[in-house]
Amino acid sequence: MIVLGAIGVLLIIMLTAVGLLMYSAKAKPEAPLRSPCPDYWAFDGSGCKFSAGGTNIGQIATGASQTPGFDSPGAFNAANITYKTNNDYFLNPTSTAWATKYKGLTEVCAKGKWATDLGIVWDGYTNTTEC
């Protein structure tokens, strides 16, 4: 009987210790998974590309001379977020301009707003809870 009581007390102490350790350990939130390009766009190592008639182009008017949301014509550089050449459309996901595209928005929120405004799905940006 004394042995069972001692085992019970020891079990309670051990479970309490484990509970305290679990309570005090702060779980690190997982980093969100973010695609470098909008869904179904190709990533060529420097930027995202799709051609006219592609998938997940939203409201991009590929036949128009001025495409909403795209700088046209343009050249790929750190300042340009988007540019268009012939029937190919490019997006620079690492552009320094994302941070200032929409006043008061972070880079993540700016990418999400740009994609949402054009009806484009961009995993990690259009479905983020950070904004």
N, C-alpha and C positions, 0 to 999 in steps of 0.2 A: 504494500500500500504506500509506503514512504517512497519507494522507487518510482511508482507511477506518478505520485505527486511531484517529485523532483523532475521527472521527464516532462510533465505538463508545464511546470514553471519554466523550464529550459526552453520548451517549444514556444511559449508565449514571449519570452525574451528575444528569441531568434526571429520570430515573426515581426515583432515590434521593430527590431533593428533593420530588417529588410524593408519594412514599410517606411521607416524614417529615411533610409537611403534612397528609396524610390521617390519619395516626396521631395527630398532636397535636390535630387538630380534634375536639372532643368533640361528638358528635351529641346534639342536644337531643331528649329524648323528646317525642313528640307528646302533646298533651293528650287524655285519653280523651273520647270522645263520650258525653255523657250526656243522655238525654231528660229534659225537665222533668217528665214524667208517666209513669206505668207505660204499657206498650204498649197501644194501642187506647183509652186514656182521652183525653178531650177537655181541652185547655188553653184556658181563657177569658181569659188574661192575668193572673189573680190566683191561680188554683188549678186543680187537676185535678178532673174530674167524670166520673162514669159513673152510669147509671141501672140499676135492678134488671133483671136479665136481660141485661146487657151482656156484652161479650167480655173475657176476661182478668180475671175477678173472683175467681178462685181459690176459697178457702174462705170467702169473705164470705157469710154467711147473710143474704141480702137480705130474707127474710121474718121474721127474728127481731127482737124488740124491742131486744135488745142484740147488736150485731154485734161479734164479736171483732176487735180492732185499730182500732175506731172509737169516738170519743168521741160519745156520743149522749145527749140532743140537744146541739147546740153552735152556736156562731156563729163566723163566720170572723174570726179575729184572729191576730196573730203568735204567740200562745202555743199555739193549737190546731194539732195536726198533722192531725187528721181530724175530720170532723163529718158528721152525717146529717140530712137534712130530708126528710120523706115518703119517696119512693122514690129520691131523689137522694143520692149519696154524694160527698163532697168530700175532697180531700187537699191540704194546704198544703205544697208542696215547699220553700218558703222559710221555714218556721216556725223560730223560734229554739229550739224544743223538741227538734228532731232531735239536737242536740249532746248532750243529756242523757237521751234516751229510754232508751238502754241503757248502763249504766255501763261505762266503759272503751272504748267504741266511738266512732270518729269519725263525723261526719255521714254520710259516704259509706257506711260499714259499717252504721250504724243503718238507713239507708234500705234497704240490701240485706237486712238481717236481717228487717226488718218485712215486706218484700215476699216473701221466701223463706218465712217463717213462715206467711204466708197463701196461699202457692202462686201468687203474682202475678209475672209477668215484667216487669221494669223494666230496660230496656237501659242498661248502664253502671253499674248497681248490683247486680243479681243475678248478673251475670257478671264482676264486677271481680276483679282479683287483688291488690287493695290490702289486703284484710282477712285 
